[in-house]
Amino acid sequence: MNKVSIILPICNVEKYLEKCVNSVINQTYQNIEVILVDDGSKDSSGRICDKLVESDNRIKVIHKNNGGLASARNAGYEVATGEYLMYVDSDDVIKSDIVEKCVCAIEKEQSDVVIFGYEKITEDGQVLETCRWGNKTYNHDEMVEHLYEAICNMSFGYAWNKLYRKEVLDKSKILGDAKVIDREDLVYNLELLKFWDRITYIDSVGYEYLQRSSSLLHNSNLARLEGVEYFVKRVERINIGNAEVKQKVFNMLVLHYLSDCIIKNILWNDELSAKEKKKLMKETMEKCLCKEKMYQDKDNGKHLQMLYKSMASGKMGYFYWYVKLGDWKRGIFDE
């Protein structure tokens, strides 16, 4: 049995940590090493890690200064010794048989990565959404052709719903980019794509993705807007080997990143007036380099089409009122 290294980046998750680790060590596939990376936690997470190490000889712990999610994962990767590698966020849970299913699939199909389904879960255990995509193995070129759809259906952009062949990661020399403020998993997988010859999807829900109340809706942080320019540059540099697909994917990713930044950090920011919001929207869009490469794509969601319309015309009202109307319809805000 080949060993699987499971890396958990940890930062201030004392409430969730033991449940997460228990879901990992109780896998039906037992040949695992569990690498806990305490990324400068200020709560009791670090002490919990030290206690867990004593309970199972498959667990090891790294304590480091805070560097963010990508930095913590990279630290775990550097000491991993398994043939395969999996990332699990430390406030989430994995199903008891998912490692076994992934190992069976990656060895049967001789794939470089296995992608599995997940559930979005509330803190009281309610399933908000289930994402799964059936059984399918793609060669490299087929996956590139499928890339736009795979990003849109939320199967491609995460690191935690995958089992990676570590030999391929080693050959690629690609690490997570700690400078990417958001969507670091997506950037990571886009860079790895050129090293993947075979990609296997399995029709199995193996992960519970916790939707924490502290991270929803009113979590505005204007500092996140500073990441727009770097993200655009970063994605533009990635070569996926197909110019047509790259243009379509680049266009959608930049619009989607901008949309999230603007909605979560500007439009949902209660401390800003309508005038201030529109001014910040325009300034944020102006940070988007390579605007000449952007275009109106009918395959994009309506909100992305409205965002492009605001970008192209300089009139913020198109996107502003589209989002506000949607919020009112869903009853998110009382105003």
C-alpha positions in Angstrom: 0.0 0.0 0.0 1.4 3.4 -1.0 1.5 6.0 1.6 -0.7 9.1 1.5 0.5 12.4 3.1 -2.3 14.5 4.4 -1.4 18.1 5.1 -3.5 20.3 7.4 -2.7 24.0 7.5 -3.9 25.3 10.9 -4.5 28.8 12.2 -6.8 29.6 15.1 -9.2 26.8 14.6 -9.3 25.3 18.2 -13.1 24.8 17.9 -12.8 22.6 14.9 -9.3 21.0 14.9 -9.9 17.7 16.8 -12.9 16.8 14.7 -11.0 17.5 11.5 -8.0 15.4 12.6 -10.2 12.5 13.8 -11.8 12.4 10.4 -8.4 12.0 8.9 -6.9 9.4 11.2 -10.0 7.3 11.1 -9.8 6.7 7.4 -10.4 3.1 6.1 -7.1 3.6 4.3 -4.6 3.4 7.1 -1.2 4.0 5.4 -1.2 7.7 5.9 1.0 10.4 7.5 -0.8 13.4 8.9 1.2 16.6 8.9 -0.2 19.4 11.1 1.2 22.8 10.2 0.5 25.3 13.0 0.8 28.6 11.2 1.3 30.9 14.1 -2.0 30.2 15.9 -2.8 32.6 18.8 -5.4 30.3 20.3 -4.9 26.8 21.7 -4.5 25.2 18.3 -0.8 24.7 18.7 -1.2 23.0 22.0 -3.9 20.8 20.6 -1.5 19.7 17.8 1.1 18.7 20.3 -1.5 16.6 22.2 -2.7 14.9 19.0 0.9 14.0 18.1 1.1 11.9 21.3 -2.1 10.0 20.3 -1.1 8.6 16.9 2.4 7.9 15.6 1.3 8.8 12.1 0.9 12.4 13.1 3.7 15.0 13.0 3.5 18.7 13.7 5.3 21.8 12.4 5.1 25.1 14.3 5.9 28.1 12.2 5.4 31.9 12.1 2.2 33.0 10.4 2.6 33.1 6.6 -0.9 32.3 5.3 -2.5 29.3 3.8 -0.1 28.7 0.9 2.9 29.1 3.2 1.6 26.5 5.6 0.8 24.0 2.9 4.2 24.5 1.4 5.8 23.8 4.8 3.9 20.5 5.0 4.7 19.5 1.5 8.5 20.0 2.1 8.4 17.2 4.8 5.8 14.9 3.1 7.1 11.4 2.4 4.0 9.8 0.8 3.6 8.7 -2.8 0.3 10.7 -2.9 -0.6 13.9 -1.2 -3.9 15.5 0.0 -4.7 18.9 1.6 -7.4 19.2 4.2 -8.4 22.6 5.7 -8.5 22.2 9.4 -12.0 23.4 10.0 -13.4 20.9 7.5 -14.0 17.1 7.6 -13.3 14.3 5.2 -15.5 11.2 4.8 -14.1 8.0 6.2 -13.5 6.2 2.9 -12.4 9.0 0.6 -8.7 8.4 0.8 -9.2 4.7 -0.1 -11.5 5.6 -3.0 -9.0 8.1 -4.4 -6.0 5.7 -4.1 -8.0 3.0 -5.9 -8.8 5.4 -8.7 -5.4 7.0 -9.1 -3.8 3.5 -9.3 -6.4 2.0 -11.5 -6.4 4.9 -14.0 -2.7 5.7 -13.6 -3.7 9.3 -13.2 -1.7 12.3 -11.8 -4.6 13.7 -9.8 -8.0 12.5 -8.6 -10.9 15.0 -8.1 -13.8 14.2 -5.9 -17.1 15.8 -4.8 -17.9 17.7 -1.6 -20.7 19.1 0.4 -21.1 22.7 1.7 -22.1 22.4 5.4 -23.3 24.9 8.0 -22.0 24.8 11.5 -25.2 23.0 12.7 -24.7 20.3 10.1 -27.2 21.4 7.4 -26.1 20.5 3.8 -26.4 23.7 1.7 -25.1 22.2 -1.5 -23.7 19.0 -2.9 -21.2 19.1 -5.7 -20.3 16.0 -7.7 -19.4 15.3 -11.3 -19.6 11.6 -12.1 -16.8 9.2 -13.1 -14.5 10.4 -15.9 -10.8 10.3 -16.9 -9.4 13.0 -19.2 -6.1 13.1 -20.9 -4.3 16.4 -20.8 -5.7 18.0 -24.0 -9.2 16.9 -23.1 -8.9 18.5 -19.6 -7.7 21.8 -21.2 -10.8 21.8 -23.4 -12.9 21.1 -20.3 -11.1 23.7 -18.2 -13.6 26.6 -18.4 -16.5 24.3 -17.4 -14.4 22.7 -14.6 -13.7 26.1 -13.1 -17.3 27.1 -13.4 -18.7 23.9 -11.8 -16.3 24.4 -8.9 -14.4 21.1 -9.3 -11.1 22.5 -10.5 -10.4 25.5 -8.3 -9.8 23.9 -4.9 -6.8 22.0 -3.5 -8.7 20.1 -0.8 -11.0 18.0 -3.1 -8.0 16.3 -4.8 -5.5 13.5 -4.4 -2.2 14.5 -6.0 0.6 12.2 -7.2 3.6 13.6 -5.3 6.1 12.6 -8.0 4.4 15.0 -10.3 4.4 17.8 -7.7 8.1 17.2 -7.2 8.9 17.3 -10.9 6.9 20.5 -11.4 8.7 22.3 -8.5 5.4 24.3 -8.1 4.5 25.6 -4.7 1.5 27.6 -3.5 1.9 31.4 -3.9 1.5 33.1 -0.6 1.3 36.5 -2.3 -2.1 35.5 -3.9 -4.6 36.9 -1.4 -7.6 34.9 -2.7 -7.9 31.9 -5.1 -4.4 30.6 -4.3 -5.7 27.0 -4.9 -6.9 27.9 -8.4 -3.6 29.4 -9.3 -1.8 26.4 -7.9 -3.9 23.9 -10.0 -3.7 26.0 -13.2 0.1 25.9 -12.9 0.1 22.2 -12.3 -2.2 21.4 -15.2 0.6 21.4 -17.8 2.2 18.5 -15.8 -0.9 16.4 -15.6 -1.2 13.7 -18.3 -4.3 12.0 -16.9 -7.0 13.6 -14.6 -9.6 11.4 -13.0 -13.0 12.4 -11.5 -14.7 10.0 -9.2 -18.4 10.1 -8.4 -18.0 10.3 -4.7 -18.7 13.0 -2.1 -15.7 12.9 0.2 -15.4 16.3 1.8 -17.5 18.5 4.1 -16.7 22.2 3.4 -17.7 24.2 6.4 -19.4 27.5 5.7 -18.5 29.3 8.9 -20.8 32.1 10.0 -17.8 34.3 10.9 -16.7 34.3 7.2 -20.0 35.0 5.5 -21.6 38.2 4.3 -20.3 41.1 6.3 -16.6 40.2 6.2 -15.5 43.3 4.3 -11.9 44.0 4.2 -10.7 46.8 1.9 -7.1 45.5 2.2 -8.1 42.6 0.0 -8.6 45.0 -2.9 -4.8 45.4 -3.1 -4.6 41.8 -4.4 -6.4 42.5 -7.7 -3.3 43.7 -9.6 -1.1 40.8 -8.5 -3.8 38.2 -9.2 -4.3 39.5 -12.8 -0.6 39.4 -13.5 -0.2 36.0 -12.0 -3.0 34.4 -14.0 -1.9 36.1 -17.2 1.6 34.5 -16.9 0.2 30.9 -16.7 0.6 29.0 -19.9 -2.0 26.3 -20.4 -1.0 25.5 -24.0 -4.2 26.6 -25.8 -4.5 30.2 -26.6 -8.3 30.2 -27.2 -9.0 28.4 -23.9 -6.6 30.7 -22.1 -8.3 33.8 -23.4 -11.7 32.5 -22.3 -10.5 31.3 -18.9 -8.5 34.5 -18.3 -11.4 36.7 -19.1 -13.8 34.8 -16.8 -11.3 34.5 -13.9 -10.4 38.2 -13.8 -14.1 39.2 -13.9 -15.0 36.6 -11.2 -12.1 37.8 -9.0 -13.1 41.4 -9.4 -16.8 40.6 -8.8 -16.0 38.9 -5.5 -13.7 41.6 -4.4 -16.2 44.3 -5.2 -19.3 42.6 -3.8 -17.8 41.3 -0.5 -15.5 44.2 0.3 -17.2 47.2 -1.2 -20.9 46.7 -1.9 -21.4 44.7 1.4 -19.4 47.2 3.4 -21.9 48.9 5.7 -19.4 51.7 6.5 -19.4 53.1 2.9 -21.9 55.4 1.3 -23.3 54.6 -2.1 -21.1 57.3 -3.6 -18.0 55.9 -1.9 -18.8 52.5 -3.1 -19.1 53.5 -6.7 -15.8 55.5 -6.4 -14.0 52.4 -4.9 -15.5 50.2 -7.6 -14.0 52.3 -10.3 -10.6 52.5 -8.7 -10.6 48.7 -8.2 -11.5 48.1 -11.9 -8.7 50.4 -12.9 -6.2 48.1 -11.1 -7.1 45.4 -13.5 -4.3 45.4 -16.1 -4.7 43.9 -19.5 -8.3 45.3 -19.9 -7.8 45.2 -23.6 -7.9 41.4 -23.3 -11.3 41.4 -21.7 -14.5 40.9 -23.6 -18.2 40.2 -23.2 -18.6 36.5 -23.1 -22.2 35.2 -23.3 -21.1 32.0 -21.5 -20.3 33.9 -18.4 -22.9 34.4 -15.6 -25.1 37.5 -15.8 -23.3 39.2 -13.0 -20.0 38.9 -14.8 -21.6 40.3 -18.0 -22.9 43.3 -16.0 -19.5 43.8 -14.4 -17.9 43.8 -17.9 -20.5 46.3 -19.0 -19.5 48.6 -16.2 -15.8 48.2 -16.9 -16.2 48.9 -20.6 -18.5 51.9 -20.2 -17.0 53.4 -17.0 -20.6 53.5 -15.6 -20.6 51.7 -12.2 -24.4 51.7 -12.0 -24.8 48.7 -14.2 -23.0 46.3 -11.8 -23.9 48.3 -8.6 -27.7 48.1 -9.2 -27.6 44.6 -10.5 -26.0 43.4 -7.3 -28.2 45.5 -5.1 -31.4 44.3 -6.8 -30.2 40.7 -6.3 -29.5 41.3 -2.6 -33.0 42.8 -2.1 -34.7 39.9 -3.9 -32.8 37.4 -1.6 -33.6 39.4 1.5 -29.9 39.7 2.4 -30.3 43.3 3.5 -33.1 45.2 5.1 -32.3 48.6 3.5 
